[in-house]
């Protein structure tokens, strides 16, 4: 299965899941609405029964306590809009309707009565002597809001998700563009060092004495080997590399020696190995790329003048490599940001070196890389932690 097939299936799964959540929410809300609607009808029926009893018992001089109790039932309805009519649909009384509109608009009550007739079945009040009144009612404001709440809720959620998706998609595309641009520039940068060196060696070779040419040929071979290594690095970035036992000190020494001859004489490289032999499961071309990027990052921080210290050691069964410079430093707020694609403080930087380091160490070697410490204008220490 390709990544695109997986992406399509994941989208389908999310869409089905969202549909099920919406359907479940609507089903539950509708059940709740039905239950509240039934309760409201029961309350209106109780109101009608109480009204009937008040009317029929008032003439019989019912006890004051019973009359007060029945009247209290009528007064307790403070939510359901109700209109009481006679047998000819003449409005006799009403409750829980907008009094301001009743006072200002003569057609308001008849219109509400028409709405109630269309929405709910009326409740009959038998007054005896073949006289009947009727109660019409409609859903309370609370029930109406509850009916439409899920649709409003999911409308807002959908809008939020759409905006979030568009923002995320734009950010992802911008990051991908930075990665592609950075990768192209990183390729040019990687090739630039050995190619520039080869051009320089060729010029020196033309003017060198026969006895001096052996050293130049050795350096030319180193640069050609570096070009082959760069090709191997890029071929391994897109796939899971094979890890083998390698001497960490040897890889560091080779990278330091290569860059030392191609850097300013004012930069001092110090490798503090303490004679330890450190072996770890590595992919040599990729790990060498990490060390090279950290050293080049340190060179840029120094401005081609200062000291770079590399300290490999074994602690608690893990291999620790510290790369320290006394350059311009990094603000604490940027300790994590420096590893994001596209982040750079250089005017002509492309911000992919440290991002590649993080991917190589953490994704391919199951290790960790982070800014151990840094002080502005005093220097920075990057730490690599490799598992046993």
FENSULQUI-V590857 format. One record per pair of residues at least 12 apart in sequence whose ideal C-beta (glycine too) atoms are under 10 Angstrom apart, sorted by the first residue. I is the first residue (numbers start at 1). J is the second residue. D is the distance in whole Angstrom. If there is no record, write none. Layout:
BEGIN
<<I:J:D> <I:J:D>>
END
This chain:
BEGIN
<<14:161:10> <18:154:9> <18:157:9> <18:158:9> <18:161:8> <21:154:9> <21:157:10> <22:150:8> <22:151:10> <22:153:10> <22:154:6> <22:157:9> <22:158:9> <25:149:10> <25:150:5> <25:151:10> <25:153:8> <25:154:7> <26:150:5> <26:151:8> <26:154:8> <27:150:10> <28:150:9> <29:146:7> <29:147:8> <29:148:10> <29:149:7> <29:150:5> <29:151:9> <29:153:9> <30:146:10> <30:147:8> <30:150:9> <32:143:10> <32:146:7> <32:147:10> <32:150:10> <33:139:9> <33:143:6> <33:144:9> <33:146:6> <33:147:5> <33:148:10> <33:149:10> <33:150:10> <36:139:9> <36:140:8> <36:142:8> <36:143:5> <36:146:7> <36:147:10> <37:120:9> <37:139:7> <37:140:9> <37:143:6> <37:146:10> <37:147:9> <39:80:10> <39:143:9> <40:77:9> <40:79:8> <40:80:5> <40:120:9> <40:137:8> <40:138:9> <40:139:7> <40:140:6> <40:142:9> <40:143:7> <41:80:9> <41:120:8> <41:121:9> <41:123:8> <41:137:8> <43:73:9> <43:76:8> <43:77:6> <43:79:8> <43:80:6> <43:82:10> <43:137:9> <43:140:10> <44:77:7> <44:80:6> <44:81:10> <44:82:7> <44:120:8> <44:122:10> <44:123:6> <44:135:6> <44:136:9> <44:137:5> <45:123:6> <45:135:9> <45:137:10> <46:73:6> <46:74:9> <46:76:9> <46:77:9> <47:73:7> <47:74:6> <47:75:10> <47:76:8> <47:77:5> <47:80:8> <47:82:7> <47:84:9> <47:95:8> <47:123:8> <47:125:10> <47:135:7> <47:137:9> <48:74:10> <48:82:9> <48:84:9> <48:122:10> <48:123:5> <48:124:8> <48:125:5> <48:126:10> <48:133:9> <48:134:9> <48:135:5> <48:137:10> <49:70:9> <49:73:8> <49:123:9> <49:125:8> <50:69:9> <50:70:5> <50:71:8> <50:72:9> <50:73:4> <50:74:5> <50:75:10> <50:76:9> <50:77:9> <50:125:10> <51:70:8> <51:71:9> <51:73:9> <51:74:6> <51:82:10> <51:84:7> <51:93:9> <51:123:10> <51:125:6> <51:127:9> <51:133:8> <51:135:8> <52:70:9> <52:124:9> <52:125:5> <52:126:7> <52:127:7> <52:128:9> <52:132:10> <52:133:8> <52:135:10> <53:66:8> <53:67:9> <53:69:10> <53:70:5> <53:71:10> <53:73:9> <53:74:10> <53:125:10> <54:66:10> <54:67:7> <54:69:10> <54:70:5> <54:71:6> <54:73:9> <54:74:7> <55:70:10> <55:125:8> <55:127:6> <55:128:9> <55:131:10> <55:133:8> <56:125:10> <56:126:9> <56:127:7> <56:128:6> <57:70:8> <58:70:10> <74:93:10> <74:95:8> <75:95:9> <77:95:6> <77:96:7> <77:137:9> <77:140:10> <78:95:8> <78:96:7> <78:140:9> <79:95:10> <79:96:6> <79:139:10> <79:140:4> <79:141:7> <79:142:6> <79:143:8> <80:95:8> <80:96:6> <80:120:10> <80:135:10> <80:137:5> <80:138:8> <80:139:8> <80:140:5> <80:141:10> <80:142:9> <80:143:9> <81:94:8> <81:95:7> <81:96:5> <81:97:5> <81:98:9> <81:112:7> <81:115:9> <81:116:7> <81:136:9> <81:137:6> <81:138:5> <81:139:8> <81:140:7> <81:141:8> <82:94:6> <82:95:5> <82:96:6> <82:97:8> <82:112:10> <82:116:8> <82:123:9> <82:135:6> <82:136:7> <82:137:5> <82:138:9> <83:95:8> <83:96:10> <83:97:8> <83:109:7> <83:110:10> <83:112:7> <83:113:5> <83:115:10> <83:116:6> <83:117:10> <83:122:10> <83:134:9> <83:135:7> <83:136:5> <83:137:7> <83:138:9> <84:123:10> <84:125:8> <84:133:6> <84:134:7> <84:135:6> <84:136:8> <84:137:10> <85:113:7> <85:116:10> <85:117:10> <85:122:8> <85:125:10> <85:132:10> <85:133:7> <85:134:5> <85:135:8> <85:136:7> <86:125:10> <86:127:9> <86:131:8> <86:132:8> <86:133:6> <86:134:8> <87:124:10> <87:127:10> <87:130:9> <87:131:7> <87:132:5> <87:133:7> <87:134:7> <89:110:9> <89:113:7> <89:117:9> <89:122:10> <89:134:8> <89:136:9> <90:133:10> <91:109:6> <91:110:8> <91:112:9> <91:113:7> <91:136:9> <92:133:7> <92:134:10> <93:133:9> <93:135:9> <94:109:7> <94:112:8> <94:113:9> <94:136:9> <95:135:10> <95:137:9> <96:137:9> <96:138:10> <96:140:8> <96:141:9> <97:109:7> <97:112:6> <97:138:10> <98:112:9> <112:136:9> <112:138:8> <113:136:6> <113:138:10> <114:136:9> <115:136:9> <115:138:6> <116:135:9> <116:136:4> <116:137:6> <116:138:5> <116:139:10> <117:134:10> <117:136:6> <117:138:9> <118:136:10> <118:138:9> <119:136:9> <119:137:8> <119:138:5> <119:139:7> <120:135:10> <120:136:7> <120:137:6> <120:138:6> <120:139:8> <121:136:9> <121:137:10> <122:134:5> <122:135:6> <122:136:5> <122:137:8> <123:135:4> <123:136:8> <123:137:8> <174:341:10> <174:342:8> <175:340:8> <175:341:6> <175:342:7> <175:355:10> <176:341:9> <177:341:10> <177:342:9> <178:340:9> <178:341:5> <178:342:3> <178:343:9> <178:344:10> <178:350:8> <178:351:7> <178:352:8> <178:355:9> <179:341:5> <179:342:8> <179:350:10> <179:351:10> <179:352:7> <179:355:8> <179:356:10> <180:341:10> <180:352:10> <181:341:10> <181:342:8> <181:350:7> <181:351:9> <181:352:9> <182:341:6> <182:342:6> <182:343:10> <182:344:9> <182:349:9> <182:350:4> <182:351:6> <182:352:3> <182:353:9> <182:355:8> <182:356:9> <183:234:9> <183:237:8> <183:341:9> <183:350:9> <183:352:6> <183:355:10> <183:356:9> <184:350:8> <184:352:9> <185:348:9> <185:349:9> <185:350:4> <185:351:9> <185:352:7> <186:230:10> <186:233:10> <186:234:9> <186:289:10> <186:293:9> <186:350:7> <186:351:10> <186:352:5> <186:353:7> <186:355:10> <186:356:7> <187:230:8> <187:233:10> <187:234:7> <187:352:10> <188:350:9> <189:230:10> <189:293:10> <189:296:8> <189:349:10> <189:350:8> <189:352:9> <189:353:8> <190:226:9> <190:227:9> <190:229:9> <190:230:5> <190:231:10> <190:233:7> <190:234:8> <190:289:8> <190:292:9> <190:293:10> <190:296:10> <190:353:10> <191:226:9> <191:227:7> <191:230:6> <191:231:9> <193:223:8> <193:226:7> <193:227:10> <193:230:9> <193:258:9> <193:259:8> <193:262:6> <193:292:9> <193:296:9> <194:220:10> <194:222:8> <194:223:4> <194:224:7> <194:225:9> <194:226:4> <194:227:5> <194:228:10> <194:229:9> <194:230:7> <194:258:9> <194:262:9> <195:223:8> <195:226:10> <195:227:8> <196:223:9> <196:262:8> <197:219:7> <197:220:8> <197:222:8> <197:223:5> <197:226:8> <197:258:9> <197:261:8> <197:262:6> <198:219:9> <198:220:6> <198:222:10> <198:223:5> <198:224:8> <198:226:9> <198:227:8> <199:223:10> <200:216:10> <200:219:9> <200:220:10> <200:223:9> <200:262:9> <201:215:10> <201:216:5> <201:217:8> <201:218:10> <201:219:5> <201:220:5> <201:221:10> <201:222:9> <201:223:7> <202:216:9> <202:220:8> <204:216:6> <204:219:9> <204:220:10> <205:217:8> <205:219:10> <205:220:7> <219:258:10> <219:261:7> <219:262:10> <222:254:9> <222:257:9> <222:258:6> <222:261:9> <222:262:10> <223:258:9> <223:262:9> <225:254:10> <225:258:9> <226:258:7> <226:262:10> <226:288:10> <226:292:9> <228:285:9> <229:258:10> <229:284:9> <229:285:6> <229:288:7> <229:289:8> <229:292:10> <230:285:9> <230:289:8> <230:292:10> <231:285:9> <232:283:10> <232:284:9> <232:285:5> <232:286:9> <232:288:10> <232:289:10> <233:283:9> <233:285:5> <233:286:6> <233:288:8> <233:289:5> <233:292:9> <233:356:9> <233:360:9> <234:285:10> <234:289:9> <235:285:9> <236:283:7> <236:285:6> <236:286:6> <236:289:9> <236:360:9> <236:364:8> <237:286:8> <237:289:9> <237:356:8> <237:359:8> <237:360:8> <237:364:9> <239:364:10> <240:283:9> <240:363:9> <240:364:7> <241:282:9> <241:283:4> <241:284:10> <241:285:8> <241:286:6> <241:287:10> <241:360:9> <241:364:6> <241:365:9> <242:281:10> <242:283:7> <243:280:9> <243:281:4> <243:282:6> <243:283:6> <243:284:10> <243:286:9> <243:287:9> <243:364:8> <243:365:7> <243:366:9> <244:280:10> <244:281:7> <244:282:7> <244:283:8> <244:284:8> <245:279:5> <245:280:7> <245:281:6> <245:282:8> <246:278:9> <246:279:7> <246:280:7> <246:281:8> <246:282:4> <246:283:8> <246:284:5> <246:287:7> <246:288:10> <247:277:7> <247:278:7> <247:279:6> <247:280:9> <247:282:9> <247:284:9> <248:273:9> <248:276:9> <248:277:9> <248:278:4> <248:279:7> <248:280:5> <248:282:7> <248:284:10> <248:287:8> <248:291:9> <248:312:5> <248:313:10> <248:314:9> <248:319:6> <248:321:7> <248:384:10> <248:386:8> <249:271:8> <249:273:5> <249:274:10> <249:275:9> <249:276:7> <249:277:7> <249:278:6> <249:279:9> <249:310:10> <249:312:6> <249:321:10> <250:277:9> <250:278:9> <250:279:10> <250:284:9> <251:278:10> <251:280:10> <251:282:7> <251:284:6> <251:285:10> <251:287:6> <251:288:5> <251:290:10> <251:291:7> <251:312:10> <251:321:10> <252:271:6> <252:273:8> <252:278:9> <252:287:9> <252:288:9> <252:291:6> <252:295:9> <252:310:6> <252:311:10> <252:312:6> <252:321:7> <252:323:9> <253:271:6> <253:273:8> <253:310:9> <253:312:10> <254:284:9> <254:288:7> <254:291:9> <254:292:10> <255:269:10> <255:287:9> <255:288:6> <255:289:9> <255:290:9> <255:291:5> <255:292:5> <255:293:10> <255:294:9> <255:295:7> <255:310:9> <256:269:5> <256:270:9> <256:271:6> <256:291:8> <256:292:9> <256:295:7> <256:308:8> <256:310:7> <257:269:9> <257:271:10> <258:288:9> <258:292:8> <258:295:10> <259:291:9> <259:292:7> <259:295:5> <259:296:7> <259:298:10> <259:299:8> <259:308:9> <260:295:9> <260:308:10> <262:299:10> <263:295:9> <263:296:9> <263:299:6> <263:302:9> <263:304:7> <263:308:9> <264:299:8> <264:302:9> <264:303:9> <264:304:4> <264:305:7> <264:306:9> <265:304:9> <265:305:10> <266:302:9> <266:303:9> <266:304:6> <266:305:4> <266:306:8> <266:307:10> <267:295:10> <267:298:9> <267:299:6> <267:302:6> <267:303:10> <267:304:6> <267:305:6> <267:306:6> <267:307:7> <267:308:7> <267:325:9> <268:302:10> <268:305:9> <268:306:7> <268:307:5> <268:308:7> <268:309:9> <268:326:10> <269:295:8> <269:298:9> <269:299:10> <269:307:8> <269:308:5> <269:309:8> <269:310:7> <270:307:7> <270:308:7> <270:309:5> <270:310:7> <270:311:9> <270:324:9> <271:308:9> <271:309:8> <271:310:5> <271:311:8> <271:312:8> <272:309:6> <272:310:7> <272:311:4> <272:312:8> <272:313:8> <272:322:9> <272:324:10> <273:310:8> <273:311:8> <273:312:6> <273:313:8> <274:311:9> <274:312:9> <274:313:7> <276:312:7> <276:313:7> <276:314:7> <276:319:10> <277:314:10> <278:312:5> <278:313:8> <278:314:6> <278:319:5> <278:320:9> <278:321:9> <278:386:9> <279:314:9> <279:319:8> <280:312:10> <280:314:9> <280:318:9> <280:319:5> <280:321:10> <280:365:8> <280:367:9> <280:386:5> <280:387:8> <280:388:8> <281:319:10> <281:365:7> <281:366:9> <281:367:10> <281:386:8> <281:387:8> <281:388:9> <282:319:9> <282:364:9> <282:365:7> <282:367:10> <282:386:8> <283:360:8> <283:364:6> <283:365:7> <285:360:10> <286:356:9> <286:357:10> <286:359:9> <286:360:5> <286:361:9> <286:364:6> <286:365:8> <287:321:10> <287:357:10> <287:360:7> <287:361:8> <287:364:9> <287:365:7> <287:367:10> <287:384:9> <287:386:9> <289:353:9> <289:356:7> <289:357:8> <289:360:7> <290:321:9> <290:323:10> <290:353:9> <290:354:10> <290:356:8> <290:357:5> <290:358:9> <290:359:10> <290:360:5> <290:361:6> <290:364:10> <290:365:9> <290:367:10> <290:369:8> <290:382:10> <290:384:7> <291:310:8> <291:312:10> <291:321:8> <291:323:8> <291:357:9> <291:384:9> <292:353:9> <292:357:10> <293:323:10> <293:352:9> <293:353:4> <293:354:7> <293:355:10> <293:356:6> <293:357:5> <293:360:9> <293:382:10> <294:308:9> <294:310:9> <294:321:9> <294:322:10> <294:323:4> <294:325:9> <294:353:8> <294:354:8> <294:357:7> <294:369:9> <294:380:10> <294:382:5> <294:384:8> <295:308:6> <295:310:8> <295:323:7> <295:325:9> <296:353:7> <297:323:8> <297:325:8> <297:327:9> <297:338:9> <297:346:10> <297:349:10> <297:353:6> <297:354:7> <297:357:9> <297:380:9> <297:382:8> <298:310:9> <298:323:6> <298:324:8> <298:325:4> <298:326:9> <298:327:7> <298:379:9> <298:380:8> <298:381:10> <298:382:8> <299:325:8> <299:327:9> <300:325:9> <300:327:8> <300:328:9> <300:344:10> <300:345:9> <300:346:6> <300:349:8> <300:353:9> <301:325:5> <301:326:9> <301:327:3> <301:328:5> <301:329:8> <301:330:8> <301:345:9> <301:346:10> <301:374:10> <301:379:8> <301:380:6> <302:325:6> <302:326:7> <302:327:4> <302:328:8> <302:379:9> <303:327:7> <303:328:8> <305:326:10> <305:327:9> <306:325:6> <306:326:5> <306:327:6> <306:328:10> <306:379:8> <307:324:8> <307:325:7> <307:326:6> <307:327:9> <307:379:9> <308:323:7> <308:324:7> <308:325:5> <308:326:8> <308:327:9> <308:379:10> <309:322:8> <309:323:8> <309:324:4> <309:325:8> <309:326:9> <309:379:10> <309:381:9> <310:322:7> <310:323:5> <310:324:8> <311:323:8> <311:324:7> <311:381:9> <311:383:10> <312:384:9> <312:386:10> <314:386:10> <314:388:9> <315:385:9> <316:385:10> <316:388:9> <317:387:8> <317:388:4> <318:367:8> <318:368:9> <318:384:10> <318:385:6> <318:386:6> <318:387:6> <318:388:6> <319:367:8> <319:384:8> <319:385:8> <319:386:4> <319:387:8> <319:388:8> <320:367:10> <320:368:10> <320:372:10> <320:383:7> <320:384:7> <320:385:6> <320:386:8> <321:361:10> <321:367:10> <321:369:9> <321:382:9> <321:383:7> <321:384:4> <321:385:8> <321:386:8> <322:372:7> <322:373:10> <322:381:5> <322:382:7> <322:383:5> <322:384:8> <323:369:10> <323:372:9> <323:380:9> <323:381:7> <323:382:5> <323:383:8> <323:384:8> <324:372:8> <324:373:9> <324:374:10> <324:379:6> <324:380:7> <324:381:4> <324:382:8> <324:383:9> <325:374:10> <325:378:10> <325:379:5> <325:380:6> <325:381:8> <325:382:9> <326:375:10> <326:377:9> <326:378:7> <326:379:4> <326:380:9> <327:374:10> <327:377:9> <327:378:9> <327:379:6> <327:380:7> <328:345:8> <328:374:10> <328:375:10> <328:376:7> <328:377:6> <328:378:9> <328:379:8> <328:380:8> <329:371:10> <329:373:9> <329:374:5> <329:375:5> <329:376:4> <329:377:6> <329:378:6> <329:379:6> <329:380:5> <330:345:8> <330:371:6> <330:373:10> <330:374:4> <330:375:9> <330:376:8> <330:379:10> <330:380:5> <330:382:10> <331:345:10> <331:374:8> <331:375:10> <331:376:6> <332:371:9> <332:373:9> <332:374:7> <332:375:9> <332:376:9> <334:371:8> <334:374:9> <335:370:7> <335:371:4> <335:372:9> <335:373:9> <335:374:7> <335:380:10> <336:358:10> <336:370:8> <336:371:8> <337:351:10> <337:354:10> <338:351:8> <338:353:10> <338:354:5> <338:355:9> <338:357:10> <338:358:9> <338:370:10> <338:371:7> <338:374:9> <338:380:9> <338:382:9> <339:351:10> <339:353:10> <339:354:5> <339:355:6> <339:356:10> <339:357:8> <339:358:4> <339:359:9> <339:362:9> <339:369:8> <339:370:8> <339:371:9> <340:354:8> <340:355:6> <340:358:9> <341:354:9> <341:355:5> <341:356:9> <341:358:10> <341:359:9> <342:355:8> <343:355:8> <354:369:8> <354:371:9> <354:382:8> <357:369:6> <357:382:8> <357:384:8> <358:370:9> <360:384:10> <361:384:6> <361:385:8> <361:386:8> <362:385:10> <365:384:9> <365:385:10> <365:386:6> <365:387:8> <366:386:8> <366:387:6> <367:384:6> <367:385:5> <367:386:4> <367:387:6> <368:383:8> <368:384:7> <368:385:4> <368:386:8> <368:387:9> <369:382:7> <369:383:7> <369:384:5> <369:385:8> <369:386:10> <370:382:7> <370:383:6> <370:384:9> <370:385:8> <371:383:8> <372:384:10> <372:385:10>>
END
